[in-house]
Amino acid sequence: MDVLVELSQPLAQGNGLPVRTVALRYLLDIGVIDDRIRSTAQAIIDNPQRIASSGGWRTFTDDEQVRAAAFAILR
């Protein structure tokens, strides 16, 4: 689990590589949510910029996937 947390934490600063989004979703699937994961999820939601790894139309879908996982974690 620690590897997944470390992989997902850069999302809090807006660094949206696909592997980070997958790590965040796996953490959600596992269901073991600690303060580090909640903090990352809150930072994702608070970030006004799109979180994505590339430009173009994927920017919107990448950002939506990251934010959906973050909202689900904080539920």
N, C-alpha and C positions, 0 to 999 in steps of 0.2 A: 504494500500500500504506500509506503514512503516514496517509492519511485514514482508512482502516479501523482502524488502530491507535488513532488519536486518538478515533474514535467508540466503540471498544470499551473503552477504559481506565476510564471511569466505572463499569463493571460491578464493578471491583475494590472500589469503595466501596458497592456494593449498589444503584446507580442503574440500574434495569433497563428502560429504554425499549426497545421492540421493535427499533428501528433499531440499537441497540447489540448486541443478540443476533445480528441478521443480519450485522453487520460481523464479529463474532467467528467466525461460521460460514464466512463468505467467506474469512477469513484461514486457517482450517483447510483449506478447499478448495484455496486457492492453494498451501498447503504450505510457505510461507516463514515459518518460526517463529523469531523472535529473542528476546532476553532480555526485551524489553518485553512481548511477547505471553505468554511463559511466566510472567512476574511477575503479569500480570493474571489468567491462568488459575489460578495458585496462590492468589491472593487470593480468587477466586470460590469455590474449593473450601474454603478455610479459613473463609469467612464462614458462621456458623451460622444466619443469618437467610435467609428466602426472598428471592430476587432476582427482582422482578417489577415491572411498570409499574402494575398495578392490583390491586384486591382480588378476592374471589370465587374461583370455581373456576379461573380463568386463572392465579392465583398459582402453583398447583402445576405446571401445564404450562409456564408461562414459566420457572420455576425449574429444572425438569427439563431443558429445552432448553439453558439457559445452562450448567448443570453438565455435561451430556453433552458439549458442545463443549469445555469446559475440561478435562475428563478426557481427551478425544481429543487435545487439544493436548499434554498432558503425557505421553502414551504414548510 
